Amino acid sequence: MVCWTENRDRGEAYTDSLRGKKLAMFGDPQVWVKVWKGISVGTRMNIFYHVLRDDNRWQVYPTLGTKVQF
Protein backbone atom coordinates (compact mmCIF):
# COMPACT_ATOMS: atom_id res chain seq x y z
CA MET A 1 0.00 0.00 0.00
CA VAL A 2 1.37 3.42 -0.97
CA CYS A 3 0.01 6.64 0.62
CA TRP A 4 0.67 10.35 0.02
CA THR A 5 -0.98 13.77 0.36
CA GLU A 6 -1.71 16.35 -2.34
CA ASN A 7 -2.97 19.91 -2.36
CA ARG A 8 -6.60 20.09 -3.42
CA ASP A 9 -5.88 23.33 -5.34
CA ARG A 10 -3.63 22.24 -8.21
CA GLY A 11 -3.33 25.72 -9.71
CA GLU A 12 -5.86 25.22 -12.49
CA ALA A 13 -9.32 26.73 -12.97
CA TYR A 14 -11.11 23.44 -12.19
CA THR A 15 -9.63 23.25 -8.65
CA ASP A 16 -9.35 27.00 -7.95
CA SER A 17 -12.02 27.07 -5.21
CA LEU A 18 -10.69 24.03 -3.28
CA ARG A 19 -8.56 24.36 -0.12
CA GLY A 20 -6.59 21.98 2.08
CA LYS A 21 -4.99 18.62 1.40
CA LYS A 22 -6.28 15.20 0.44
CA LEU A 23 -4.95 11.76 1.25
CA ALA A 24 -4.41 9.45 -1.73
CA MET A 25 -3.42 5.79 -1.75
CA PHE A 26 -3.23 2.68 -3.89
CA GLY A 27 -2.26 -0.94 -3.50
CA ASP A 28 -2.42 -4.28 -5.25
CA PRO A 29 -2.53 -7.18 -2.77
CA GLN A 30 -2.27 -10.68 -4.24
CA VAL A 31 -3.13 -14.18 -3.03
CA TRP A 32 -1.93 -17.29 -4.87
CA VAL A 33 -2.61 -20.98 -4.09
CA LYS A 34 -0.66 -23.85 -5.61
CA VAL A 35 -3.18 -26.39 -6.91
CA TRP A 36 -0.92 -28.89 -8.66
CA LYS A 37 2.88 -29.16 -9.13
CA GLY A 38 3.74 -25.91 -11.00
CA ILE A 39 0.19 -24.54 -11.43
CA SER A 40 -1.27 -21.84 -9.18
CA VAL A 41 -4.53 -19.91 -9.18
CA GLY A 42 -5.02 -16.61 -7.47
CA THR A 43 -6.45 -13.15 -7.28
CA ARG A 44 -5.14 -9.62 -7.36
CA MET A 45 -7.07 -6.51 -6.34
CA ASN A 46 -6.16 -3.04 -7.57
CA ILE A 47 -7.32 -0.63 -4.85
CA PHE A 48 -7.40 3.17 -5.35
CA TYR A 49 -8.49 6.09 -3.14
CA HIS A 50 -8.30 9.64 -4.56
CA VAL A 51 -5.99 8.48 -7.38
CA LEU A 52 -8.31 8.25 -10.39
CA ARG A 53 -11.22 10.32 -9.00
CA ASP A 54 -11.61 13.41 -6.79
CA ASP A 55 -14.61 12.19 -4.77
CA ASN A 56 -14.29 10.26 -1.49
CA ARG A 57 -14.77 6.77 -2.91
CA TRP A 58 -12.70 3.61 -2.86
CA GLN A 59 -12.24 1.94 -6.23
CA VAL A 60 -11.57 -1.81 -6.23
CA TYR A 61 -10.83 -3.82 -9.37
CA PRO A 62 -10.55 -7.57 -8.64
CA THR A 63 -8.97 -10.03 -11.07
CA LEU A 64 -8.51 -13.80 -11.24
CA GLY A 65 -5.51 -15.50 -12.76
CA THR A 66 -3.44 -18.62 -13.23
CA LYS A 67 0.32 -19.08 -13.13
CA VAL A 68 2.41 -21.85 -14.60
CA GLN A 69 5.98 -22.36 -13.43
CA PHE A 70 8.22 -24.00 -16.00
MDAnalysis code that builds the backbone (N, CA, C; Angstrom):
import MDAnalysis as mda
import numpy as np

u = mda.Universe.empty(210, n_residues=70, atom_resindex=np.repeat(np.arange(70), 3), trajectory=True)
u.add_TopologyAttr("name", ["N", "CA", "C"] * 70)
u.add_TopologyAttr("resid", np.arange(1, 71))
u.add_TopologyAttr("resname", ["MET", "VAL", "CYS", "TRP", "THR", "GLU", "ASN", "ARG", "ASP", "ARG", "GLY", "GLU", "ALA", "TYR", "THR", "ASP", "SER", "LEU", "ARG", "GLY", "LYS", "LYS", "LEU", "ALA", "MET", "PHE", "GLY", "ASP", "PRO", "GLN", "VAL", "TRP", "VAL", "LYS", "VAL", "TRP", "LYS", "GLY", "ILE", "SER", "VAL", "GLY", "THR", "ARG", "MET", "ASN", "ILE", "PHE", "TYR", "HIS", "VAL", "LEU", "ARG", "ASP", "ASP", "ASN", "ARG", "TRP", "GLN", "VAL", "TYR", "PRO", "THR", "LEU", "GLY", "THR", "LYS", "VAL", "GLN", "PHE"])
u.atoms.positions = np.array([
    [0.859, -1.168, 0.000],
    [0.000, 0.000, 0.000],
    [0.906, 1.232, 0.000],
    [0.619, 2.176, -0.859],
    [1.374, 3.419, -0.973],
    [0.433, 4.576, -0.663],
    [0.858, 5.496, 0.223],
    [0.013, 6.636, 0.616],
    [0.790, 7.944, 0.444],
    [0.082, 9.020, 0.109],
    [0.666, 10.346, 0.018],
    [-0.422, 11.398, 0.156],
    [-0.020, 12.666, 0.320],
    [-0.981, 13.768, 0.362],
    [-0.724, 14.702, -0.807],
    [-1.790, 15.377, -1.245],
    [-1.706, 16.347, -2.338],
    [-2.513, 17.576, -1.965],
    [-2.136, 18.716, -2.512],
    [-2.966, 19.914, -2.362],
    [-4.219, 19.750, -3.194],
    [-5.352, 20.160, -2.645],
    [-6.605, 20.091, -3.420],
    [-6.595, 21.126, -4.549],
    [-6.013, 22.301, -4.307],
    [-5.885, 23.333, -5.336],
    [-4.618, 23.041, -6.134],
    [-4.778, 22.592, -7.370],
    [-3.626, 22.238, -8.212],
    [-3.168, 23.379, -9.107],
    [-3.743, 24.575, -8.915],
    [-3.328, 25.719, -9.713],
    [-4.007, 25.824, -11.060],
    [-5.113, 25.140, -11.241],
    [-5.860, 25.221, -12.493],
    [-7.280, 25.690, -12.179],
    [-7.988, 26.150, -13.176],
    [-9.321, 26.734, -12.972],
    [-10.305, 25.736, -12.358],
    [-10.210, 24.481, -12.692],
    [-11.114, 23.441, -12.193],
    [-11.025, 23.294, -10.673],
    [-9.825, 23.460, -10.093],
    [-9.628, 23.253, -8.653],
    [-9.381, 24.561, -7.902],
    [-9.646, 25.683, -8.523],
    [-9.352, 27.000, -7.952],
    [-10.046, 27.268, -6.616],
    [-11.247, 26.775, -6.418],
    [-12.020, 27.069, -5.208],
    [-11.738, 26.077, -4.069],
    [-10.950, 25.042, -4.307],
    [-10.687, 24.032, -3.277],
    [-9.538, 24.456, -2.373],
    [-9.603, 24.043, -1.109],
    [-8.559, 24.360, -0.122],
    [-8.191, 23.098, 0.650],
    [-7.017, 23.092, 1.233],
    [-6.588, 21.978, 2.077],
    [-5.865, 20.894, 1.315],
    [-5.690, 19.763, 1.978],
    [-4.987, 18.622, 1.397],
    [-5.925, 17.427, 1.322],
    [-5.540, 16.456, 0.499],
    [-6.279, 15.203, 0.437],
    [-5.289, 14.052, 0.544],
    [-5.742, 12.966, 1.129],
    [-4.949, 11.760, 1.248],
    [-5.254, 10.866, 0.056],
    [-4.232, 10.369, -0.597],
    [-4.406, 9.451, -1.727],
    [-3.619, 8.179, -1.435],
    [-4.130, 7.055, -1.946],
    [-3.418, 5.790, -1.748],
    [-3.816, 4.774, -2.814],
    [-2.914, 3.801, -3.015],
    [-3.229, 2.678, -3.892],
    [-2.446, 1.452, -3.439],
    [-2.928, 0.313, -3.824],
    [-2.260, -0.935, -3.499],
    [-2.739, -2.040, -4.418],
    [-2.008, -3.135, -4.437],
    [-2.418, -4.284, -5.250],
    [-2.055, -5.592, -4.537],
    [-2.791, -5.921, -3.466],
    [-2.527, -7.183, -2.771],
    [-2.865, -8.384, -3.652],
    [-2.097, -9.460, -3.443],
    [-2.275, -10.679, -4.243],
    [-2.314, -11.901, -3.331],
    [-3.078, -12.901, -3.731],
    [-3.127, -14.183, -3.031],
    [-3.061, -15.284, -4.082],
    [-2.078, -16.182, -3.931],
    [-1.927, -17.290, -4.871],
    [-1.914, -18.605, -4.108],
    [-2.547, -19.645, -4.695],
    [-2.612, -20.976, -4.090],
    [-2.135, -21.992, -5.117],
    [-1.158, -22.794, -4.710],
    [-0.663, -23.846, -5.610],
    [-1.677, -24.984, -5.616],
    [-2.167, -25.337, -6.809],
    [-3.182, -26.386, -6.914],
    [-2.619, -27.717, -7.419],
    [-1.518, -27.663, -8.148],
    [-0.920, -28.886, -8.663],
    [0.475, -28.580, -9.166],
    [1.463, -29.318, -8.778],
    [2.882, -29.158, -9.127],
    [3.262, -27.708, -9.433],
    [3.316, -27.275, -10.665],
    [3.736, -25.913, -11.001],
    [2.594, -24.982, -11.378],
    [1.348, -25.352, -11.043],
    [0.186, -24.543, -11.430],
    [-0.430, -23.893, -10.190],
    [-0.659, -22.598, -10.275],
    [-1.269, -21.840, -9.182],
    [-2.433, -21.025, -9.717],
    [-3.432, -20.809, -8.868],
    [-4.532, -19.908, -9.179],
    [-4.558, -18.841, -8.084],
    [-5.022, -17.666, -8.462],
    [-5.022, -16.607, -7.469],
    [-5.832, -15.408, -7.882],
    [-5.725, -14.384, -7.052],
    [-6.449, -13.153, -7.285],
    [-5.545, -11.965, -6.965],
    [-5.836, -10.878, -7.602],
    [-5.138, -9.620, -7.359],
    [-6.201, -8.531, -7.362],
    [-6.103, -7.603, -6.424],
    [-7.070, -6.510, -6.342],
    [-6.335, -5.186, -6.464],
    [-6.688, -4.396, -7.448],
    [-6.164, -3.035, -7.567],
    [-7.086, -2.136, -6.759],
    [-6.538, -1.458, -5.758],
    [-7.317, -0.629, -4.850],
    [-6.825, 0.808, -4.958],
    [-7.741, 1.747, -5.206],
    [-7.403, 3.167, -5.349],
    [-8.291, 4.017, -4.449],
    [-7.729, 5.091, -3.896],
    [-8.493, 6.088, -3.143],
    [-7.914, 7.456, -3.486],
    [-8.701, 8.300, -4.111],
    [-8.300, 9.641, -4.560],
    [-7.174, 9.609, -5.594],
    [-7.014, 8.539, -6.340],
    [-5.986, 8.483, -7.383],
    [-6.606, 8.772, -8.745],
    [-7.684, 8.090, -9.080],
    [-8.312, 8.245, -10.388],
    [-9.513, 9.186, -10.356],
    [-10.036, 9.478, -9.160],
    [-11.222, 10.324, -8.999],
    [-10.979, 11.319, -7.864],
    [-11.747, 12.413, -7.850],
    [-11.614, 13.414, -6.788],
    [-12.606, 13.219, -5.650],
    [-13.634, 12.383, -5.840],
    [-14.610, 12.194, -4.766],
    [-14.090, 11.168, -3.748],
    [-14.729, 11.126, -2.587],
    [-14.289, 10.259, -1.489],
    [-14.831, 8.847, -1.649],
    [-14.321, 8.128, -2.643],
    [-14.769, 6.765, -2.912],
    [-13.575, 5.852, -3.125],
    [-13.682, 4.642, -2.585],
    [-12.695, 3.609, -2.860],
    [-13.051, 2.976, -4.200],
    [-12.043, 2.665, -4.982],
    [-12.240, 1.935, -6.234],
    [-11.479, 0.621, -6.124],
    [-12.172, -0.485, -6.349],
    [-11.571, -1.810, -6.234],
    [-11.818, -2.566, -7.530],
    [-10.745, -3.062, -8.128],
    [-10.827, -3.821, -9.375],
    [-10.225, -5.215, -9.147],
    [-11.071, -6.220, -8.875],
    [-10.553, -7.570, -8.643],
    [-10.260, -8.301, -9.955],
    [-9.300, -9.186, -9.907],
    [-8.969, -10.030, -11.074],
    [-8.725, -11.462, -10.595],
    [-8.856, -12.401, -11.494],
    [-8.511, -13.799, -11.242],
    [-7.427, -14.188, -12.236],
    [-6.556, -15.113, -11.836],
    [-5.514, -15.499, -12.761],
    [-4.962, -16.873, -12.469],
    [-4.161, -17.354, -13.390],
    [-3.443, -18.618, -13.232],
    [-1.978, -18.370, -13.541],
    [-1.112, -19.146, -12.888],
    [0.323, -19.078, -13.133],
    [0.845, -20.487, -13.389],
    [1.755, -20.584, -14.330],
    [2.410, -21.853, -14.604],
    [3.906, -21.636, -14.455],
    [4.537, -22.450, -13.622],
    [5.978, -22.365, -13.426],
    [6.645, -23.469, -14.241],
    [7.535, -23.050, -15.137],
    [8.222, -24.003, -15.997],
    [9.499, -24.499, -15.376],
])
